Amino acid sequence: MEHKISIQTTKRDEMIEITSEINKLIKQEKIEKGIVVVYCPHTTAGITINENADPDVIHDILMRLDEVFPWYHSRDRHIEGNSAAHLKASTIGSSQTVIIEDGKLTLGTWQGIYFCEFDGPRRRNYYVKIIKL
């Protein structure tokens, strides 16, 4: 089953944890064993897995991405002026795949799945494909 989820971002750069939303879908579909693919169809946003216990990790990730890909660069050519957002999204990636065992995501103790916005605020979508095994 495939699900299209809408999400409203509130900042230019932001990481929103979506783990609980994905867990609800797994429970709703009564999947005990399988895989889930989370996919972002936007060129200036992405999906990643990282620590969800300490919010400073998210702060530091966004800060470091800004250091590596500053919003303004004198040699950027892209007319929209959001080259940094494209670079950040390419670095993070557009999807993640996670194993489902015993009706739960097999994430590590401190891991969560995040929707990553790099050109917000915007109304965005992401897709969740759950495959029963």
C-alpha positions as CSV (number, residue, x, y, z in Angstrom):
1,M,0.0,0.0,0.0
2,E,1.2,3.5,-0.9
3,H,0.4,6.6,1.1
4,K,0.8,10.3,0.1
5,I,1.4,12.4,3.2
6,S,1.2,16.2,3.2
7,I,3.5,18.2,5.5
8,Q,3.7,21.9,6.2
9,T,7.2,23.2,6.9
10,T,7.7,26.5,8.8
11,K,11.3,27.4,8.2
12,R,13.8,27.6,5.3
13,D,15.9,24.8,6.8
14,E,14.1,22.3,9.0
15,M,14.1,18.6,10.0
16,I,10.7,17.3,11.0
17,E,10.5,13.8,12.6
18,I,8.0,11.6,10.8
19,T,8.7,8.3,12.6
20,S,5.4,8.2,14.5
21,E,3.4,8.9,11.3
22,I,5.1,5.9,9.6
23,N,4.5,3.7,12.6
24,K,0.8,4.6,12.5
25,L,0.6,3.5,8.9
26,I,2.3,0.2,9.7
27,K,-0.1,-0.5,12.5
28,Q,-3.1,0.6,10.4
29,E,-2.1,-1.9,7.7
30,K,-1.4,-4.6,10.3
31,I,2.0,-5.4,8.8
32,E,4.1,-7.7,11.0
33,K,7.1,-8.3,8.6
34,G,8.1,-6.2,5.6
35,I,9.9,-3.1,4.4
36,V,8.9,0.5,4.2
37,V,10.2,3.0,1.7
38,V,9.9,6.7,2.5
39,Y,10.4,8.9,-0.6
40,C,10.5,12.7,-1.1
41,P,9.6,13.9,-4.6
42,H,11.1,17.4,-4.2
43,T,14.5,18.6,-5.4
44,T,15.0,20.9,-2.4
45,A,13.9,18.5,0.3
46,G,14.9,15.0,1.4
47,I,14.5,12.1,3.8
48,T,17.1,10.9,6.3
49,I,17.5,8.8,9.5
50,N,19.4,10.2,12.4
51,E,19.3,10.7,16.2
52,N,15.9,11.7,17.7
53,A,16.9,11.9,21.4
54,D,18.9,15.1,21.5
55,P,17.6,18.1,19.5
56,D,21.1,19.6,19.4
57,V,22.0,16.9,16.8
58,I,19.4,18.3,14.4
59,H,20.6,21.9,15.1
60,D,24.2,20.8,14.4
61,I,23.3,19.0,11.1
62,L,21.5,22.0,9.8
63,M,24.2,24.4,10.9
64,R,26.9,22.3,9.3
65,L,25.0,22.0,6.0
66,D,24.7,25.8,6.0
67,E,28.5,26.0,6.5
68,V,29.2,23.7,3.6
69,F,26.4,25.0,1.3
70,P,25.9,28.8,2.2
71,W,22.6,30.2,0.9
72,Y,24.5,33.0,-1.1
73,H,27.5,32.3,-3.2
74,S,29.0,34.7,-5.6
75,R,29.4,32.1,-8.3
76,D,26.0,30.4,-8.1
77,R,24.2,30.5,-11.5
78,H,20.8,29.0,-10.8
79,I,18.3,31.8,-11.4
80,E,16.0,30.9,-8.6
81,G,18.8,31.5,-6.0
82,N,18.2,28.3,-4.2
83,S,21.3,26.3,-5.3
84,A,22.2,25.6,-1.6
85,A,18.8,23.9,-1.2
86,H,19.4,21.6,-4.2
87,L,22.9,20.7,-2.9
88,K,21.6,20.0,0.7
89,A,18.8,17.8,-0.7
90,S,21.2,15.9,-2.9
91,T,23.5,15.3,0.0
92,I,20.8,14.1,2.3
93,G,19.0,12.0,-0.3
94,S,15.5,11.5,-1.4
95,S,14.5,8.2,0.3
96,Q,15.1,5.7,3.1
97,T,14.2,2.0,3.3
98,V,13.6,0.4,6.7
99,I,12.9,-3.2,7.7
100,I,9.7,-4.0,9.6
101,E,9.9,-6.8,12.2
102,D,7.1,-7.7,14.7
103,G,5.0,-4.8,13.4
104,K,7.7,-2.2,14.2
105,L,10.4,-0.3,12.4
106,T,13.8,-1.8,13.1
107,L,15.4,1.6,13.9
108,G,18.2,1.9,16.5
109,T,17.5,3.1,20.0
110,W,18.2,6.7,19.2
111,Q,17.1,6.8,15.5
112,G,14.2,8.6,13.9
113,I,13.1,9.3,10.3
114,Y,13.1,12.9,9.3
115,F,11.6,15.0,6.5
116,C,14.3,17.6,5.6
117,E,13.2,20.9,4.3
118,F,15.9,23.2,2.6
119,D,13.8,25.8,0.7
120,G,10.8,26.5,3.0
121,P,8.5,27.3,4.3
122,R,6.3,25.2,2.0
123,R,3.5,22.7,1.7
124,R,5.2,19.4,0.8
125,N,4.4,15.8,0.2
126,Y,6.2,12.5,0.9
127,Y,5.3,9.0,0.0
128,V,5.3,5.9,2.2
129,K,5.3,2.5,0.5
130,I,4.8,-0.5,2.8
131,I,5.6,-3.9,1.4
132,K,4.5,-7.0,3.2
133,L,6.9,-9.9,3.2
